[in-house]
Amino acid sequence: MADATPDPRFWSGKQVVVTGGAGFLGRPTVAMLGDLGAEVRITRSADHDLRDREACFAALDGAQVVIHLAANVGGIGYNRRNPGPLAHDNLAMGLNVFEASRELSVEKLVAACSVCAYPKFTPVPFEEENIWDGYPEESNAPYGLAKKMLLVLSDSYRRQYRLDSCAPVMANLYGPGDNFDLEDSHVIAAMIHKYVLAADRGDPEVVLWGTGKPSREFLYVDDAARALILCAERLGTSEPVNIGTGRETSIRELAETISGLAGFEGKSAWDESRPDGQPKRYLDVSRALELIGFEAETPLADGLKRTIESFRAADLAAAGSSA
């Protein structure tokens, strides 16, 4: 089995900036980097608006390694309401982060790309060579195309300026600390919110979006953080590299698993007037194993259980604070 453990010798005393470091993926990434001995700074949008060139340069000044996770991102509902900001904000941040990293002589830049960059109809499992073969699923396209430009920037800046950068293509993430808002969250967070509340209230039915037929691949957030750190250490190419589990789960199967773990005993109904999104989505992850030794470690059921527990704890805490 490949060695998938980050090396503290690489990180000890290293000056690292994590954009979006207070966010869902940023928090476990920052925690792991701290455990490895890195000197970590995080950027928050309240302090540094990365869409602004000067603010971005100030945020990255002094960094040896930059891990760019800041993004304007949401689920299908959010995507349909906000195509303009999704395209603009993510493009602007990516452009500024690459230019600042070049001018400030950053040693390594890891800019997280997204599985949403793949074409709507891509043979499964998705192979990196197929990422340029068509247009993304329409509701994801503004975000997905902005993220795909990170691959172009990485390749261009590597060839012209010798900037050592990469843009790993991340699968759908889930885990504790996710956005559980029903309108703007991704599928796992929305399902957990619905099923936990329905179970606690004894509701007879939960209504879910779409048909349940599409499939997805789900990567636990701590596994994703470890992959990003390994990319910073080991990935010396601007070619796309898929980061995921390589395992496909249908949305209907996911709903059955979450409802069981949440203790919901009622009926699941599907609102087929709501969009399904991309029909099938899971990744060929062999390139990540070969180049950086990464394999996902967290089984889906274990990760879902931890996520449900964290949501219940947060929900109880919120109820207590408002009482």
KALINKA-V710054 format. One record per helix or strand of 2 or more residues. SS is the DSSP state (hx for helix, st for strand). FROM is the first residue (numbers start at 1). LEN is the number of residues. If there is no record, write none. Layout:
BEGIN
ss: (SS/SS)
from: (FROM/FROM)
len: (LEN/LEN)
END
This chain:
BEGIN
ss: (hx/st/hx/st/hx/st/hx/hx/st/st/hx/hx/hx/st/st/st/hx/st/st/st/hx/st/st/hx/st/hx/hx)
from: (8/15/24/39/53/65/76/83/108/113/115/128/141/165/169/172/187/205/215/218/221/242/249/251/267/286/300)
len: (4/5/12/5/8/4/6/21/4/2/3/3/21/2/2/3/15/5/2/3/14/2/2/12/5/7/23)
END
